[in-house]
Amino acid sequence: MQGAETVEVNQEKVACEGGGGALGHPKVYLNMRGKGAIDCPYCSKHFVLKKD
């Protein structure tokens, strides 16, 4: 997954719009459900739950 952005988040539920304004993708809501990380199926942005 080289080149994909990694974003640390505080919640298991996140939203991704792909960035880039009109060049982004439709807004999608992603739920890690205890996994600790998830990738956006459109842009491969990697969301990681911050450790306490």
DOBAMI-959888 format. One record per atom (N, C-alpha, C): residue number from 0; residue in one letter; atom name; x, y, z. Coordinates in nm, 2 decimals, m for minus. Layout:
N
[NUM, a, CA, [X, Y, Z]]
...
***
This chain:
52
[0, m, N, [0.08, m0.12, 0.00]]
[0, m, CA, [0.00, 0.00, 0.00]]
[0, m, C, [0.09, 0.13, 0.00]]
[1, q, N, [0.19, 0.13, m0.07]]
[1, q, CA, [0.28, 0.24, m0.08]]
[1, q, C, [0.21, 0.36, m0.14]]
[2, g, N, [0.23, 0.48, m0.08]]
[2, g, CA, [0.18, 0.60, m0.13]]
[2, g, C, [0.04, 0.64, m0.07]]
[3, a, N, [m0.03, 0.55, 0.00]]
[3, a, CA, [m0.15, 0.58, 0.06]]
[3, a, C, [m0.13, 0.65, 0.19]]
[4, e, N, [m0.22, 0.75, 0.21]]
[4, e, CA, [m0.21, 0.84, 0.33]]
[4, e, C, [m0.26, 0.76, 0.45]]
[5, t, N, [m0.19, 0.78, 0.56]]
[5, t, CA, [m0.23, 0.72, 0.69]]
[5, t, C, [m0.28, 0.83, 0.78]]
[6, v, N, [m0.40, 0.81, 0.84]]
[6, v, CA, [m0.46, 0.91, 0.93]]
[6, v, C, [m0.49, 0.84, 1.06]]
[7, e, N, [m0.44, 0.90, 1.17]]
[7, e, CA, [m0.47, 0.85, 1.30]]
[7, e, C, [m0.60, 0.92, 1.35]]
[8, v, N, [m0.70, 0.84, 1.40]]
[8, v, CA, [m0.83, 0.89, 1.44]]
[8, v, C, [m0.86, 0.85, 1.59]]
[9, n, N, [m0.95, 0.92, 1.65]]
[9, n, CA, [m0.99, 0.89, 1.79]]
[9, n, C, [m1.11, 0.80, 1.80]]
[10, q, N, [m1.18, 0.77, 1.69]]
[10, q, CA, [m1.31, 0.70, 1.69]]
[10, q, C, [m1.30, 0.58, 1.59]]
[11, e, N, [m1.38, 0.47, 1.62]]
[11, e, CA, [m1.38, 0.36, 1.53]]
[11, e, C, [m1.46, 0.39, 1.40]]
[12, k, N, [m1.55, 0.49, 1.41]]
[12, k, CA, [m1.63, 0.52, 1.29]]
[12, k, C, [m1.57, 0.65, 1.23]]
[13, v, N, [m1.54, 0.65, 1.10]]
[13, v, CA, [m1.48, 0.76, 1.03]]
[13, v, C, [m1.55, 0.78, 0.89]]
[14, a, N, [m1.53, 0.90, 0.84]]
[14, a, CA, [m1.58, 0.93, 0.70]]
[14, a, C, [m1.47, 0.97, 0.61]]
[15, c, N, [m1.48, 0.93, 0.49]]
[15, c, CA, [m1.37, 0.97, 0.39]]
[15, c, C, [m1.44, 1.02, 0.26]]
[16, e, N, [m1.38, 1.13, 0.22]]
[16, e, CA, [m1.43, 1.19, 0.09]]
[16, e, C, [m1.32, 1.20, m0.02]]
[17, g, N, [m1.21, 1.14, 0.02]]
[17, g, CA, [m1.10, 1.13, m0.08]]
[17, g, C, [m1.02, 1.26, m0.10]]
[18, g, N, [m1.07, 1.37, m0.05]]
[18, g, CA, [m0.99, 1.50, m0.06]]
[18, g, C, [m1.00, 1.54, m0.21]]
[19, g, N, [m0.93, 1.65, m0.24]]
[19, g, CA, [m0.93, 1.70, m0.37]]
[19, g, C, [m1.05, 1.77, m0.43]]
[20, g, N, [m1.15, 1.80, m0.34]]
[20, g, CA, [m1.27, 1.87, m0.38]]
[20, g, C, [m1.35, 1.79, m0.48]]
[21, a, N, [m1.37, 1.85, m0.60]]
[21, a, CA, [m1.45, 1.78, m0.70]]
[21, a, C, [m1.38, 1.65, m0.75]]
[22, l, N, [m1.25, 1.64, m0.73]]
[22, l, CA, [m1.17, 1.53, m0.78]]
[22, l, C, [m1.17, 1.41, m0.68]]
[23, g, N, [m1.24, 1.43, m0.56]]
[23, g, CA, [m1.25, 1.33, m0.46]]
[23, g, C, [m1.35, 1.22, m0.50]]
[24, h, N, [m1.39, 1.14, m0.40]]
[24, h, CA, [m1.49, 1.04, m0.43]]
[24, h, C, [m1.61, 1.06, m0.34]]
[25, p, N, [m1.72, 0.99, m0.36]]
[25, p, CA, [m1.84, 1.00, m0.28]]
[25, p, C, [m1.80, 0.98, m0.13]]
[26, k, N, [m1.86, 1.05, m0.04]]
[26, k, CA, [m1.84, 1.04, 0.10]]
[26, k, C, [m1.88, 0.90, 0.15]]
[27, v, N, [m1.79, 0.83, 0.21]]
[27, v, CA, [m1.83, 0.69, 0.26]]
[27, v, C, [m1.79, 0.69, 0.41]]
[28, y, N, [m1.87, 0.62, 0.48]]
[28, y, CA, [m1.85, 0.60, 0.63]]
[28, y, C, [m1.80, 0.46, 0.65]]
[29, l, N, [m1.69, 0.45, 0.73]]
[29, l, CA, [m1.62, 0.33, 0.75]]
[29, l, C, [m1.62, 0.30, 0.90]]
[30, n, N, [m1.64, 0.17, 0.94]]
[30, n, CA, [m1.64, 0.13, 1.08]]
[30, n, C, [m1.54, 0.02, 1.10]]
[31, m, N, [m1.44, 0.05, 1.19]]
[31, m, CA, [m1.34, m0.05, 1.22]]
[31, m, C, [m1.38, m0.16, 1.30]]
[32, r, N, [m1.49, m0.15, 1.38]]
[32, r, CA, [m1.55, m0.26, 1.46]]
[32, r, C, [m1.44, m0.34, 1.54]]
[33, g, N, [m1.36, m0.27, 1.61]]
[33, g, CA, [m1.27, m0.33, 1.70]]
[33, g, C, [m1.14, m0.38, 1.63]]
[34, k, N, [m1.12, m0.35, 1.50]]
[34, k, CA, [m1.01, m0.40, 1.42]]
[34, k, C, [m0.89, m0.31, 1.44]]
[35, g, N, [m0.91, m0.18, 1.48]]
[35, g, CA, [m0.80, m0.09, 1.50]]
[35, g, C, [m0.75, m0.01, 1.38]]
[36, a, N, [m0.80, m0.06, 1.26]]
[36, a, CA, [m0.76, 0.01, 1.13]]
[36, a, C, [m0.85, m0.03, 1.02]]
[37, i, N, [m0.86, 0.06, 0.92]]
[37, i, CA, [m0.94, 0.03, 0.80]]
[37, i, C, [m0.89, 0.11, 0.68]]
[38, d, N, [m0.91, 0.06, 0.56]]
[38, d, CA, [m0.87, 0.13, 0.44]]
[38, d, C, [m1.00, 0.17, 0.37]]
[39, c, N, [m0.99, 0.29, 0.31]]
[39, c, CA, [m1.10, 0.34, 0.22]]
[39, c, C, [m1.10, 0.26, 0.10]]
[40, p, N, [m1.22, 0.20, 0.06]]
[40, p, CA, [m1.22, 0.12, m0.07]]
[40, p, C, [m1.21, 0.20, m0.19]]
[41, y, N, [m1.22, 0.33, m0.19]]
[41, y, CA, [m1.21, 0.42, m0.30]]
[41, y, C, [m1.06, 0.47, m0.32]]
[42, c, N, [m1.01, 0.53, m0.22]]
[42, c, CA, [m0.88, 0.59, m0.23]]
[42, c, C, [m0.76, 0.52, m0.16]]
[43, s, N, [m0.79, 0.42, m0.08]]
[43, s, CA, [m0.70, 0.34, m0.01]]
[43, s, C, [m0.64, 0.42, 0.11]]
[44, k, N, [m0.70, 0.53, 0.15]]
[44, k, CA, [m0.65, 0.60, 0.27]]
[44, k, C, [m0.66, 0.51, 0.38]]
[45, h, N, [m0.56, 0.50, 0.47]]
[45, h, CA, [m0.55, 0.41, 0.58]]
[45, h, C, [m0.58, 0.48, 0.71]]
[46, f, N, [m0.69, 0.44, 0.77]]
[46, f, CA, [m0.73, 0.50, 0.90]]
[46, f, C, [m0.69, 0.41, 1.01]]
[47, v, N, [m0.62, 0.46, 1.12]]
[47, v, CA, [m0.57, 0.39, 1.23]]
[47, v, C, [m0.62, 0.45, 1.36]]
[48, l, N, [m0.67, 0.37, 1.45]]
[48, l, CA, [m0.72, 0.41, 1.57]]
[48, l, C, [m0.60, 0.44, 1.66]]
[49, k, N, [m0.60, 0.56, 1.72]]
[49, k, CA, [m0.49, 0.60, 1.81]]
[49, k, C, [m0.50, 0.52, 1.94]]
[50, k, N, [m0.38, 0.48, 1.99]]
[50, k, CA, [m0.37, 0.41, 2.11]]
[50, k, C, [m0.38, 0.51, 2.23]]
[51, d, N, [m0.45, 0.47, 2.33]]
[51, d, CA, [m0.46, 0.56, 2.45]]
[51, d, C, [m0.33, 0.57, 2.53]]
***
